[in-house]
Amino acid sequence: MPNVLGLCEGGKCSLKNCTYGYTGIKLQEGGLPPQKVTSQQEIEVGDCYKLFDPEMTGKASWLTLKIVTKELDDETVKKGAICGIC
């Protein structure tokens, strides 16, 4: 996993056939102090892409952000929902 020193500009990213979780320190608007944010459980993404596009969902500013992914095994993928577009 790369280490980035200083600020970096995020872009689009997508996930497929995995579970993921995240933790980080998010900057808040209005002069409020930064807030620690952690997913409460692993989030499963099946055979369809889950797209995060800052142009569509808006941007967030993070002091730190760590996203951890785990690949789903073949049996879990077969049980997942089927995407009508794919």
Secondary structure, DSSP 8 states (H G I E B T S, - for coil): -----S------EEE-SEEEEEEEEE--STT---EEEE-SS-EEE-SS-EEE-HHHH----EEEEEEEEEE--HHHHHHS---S--
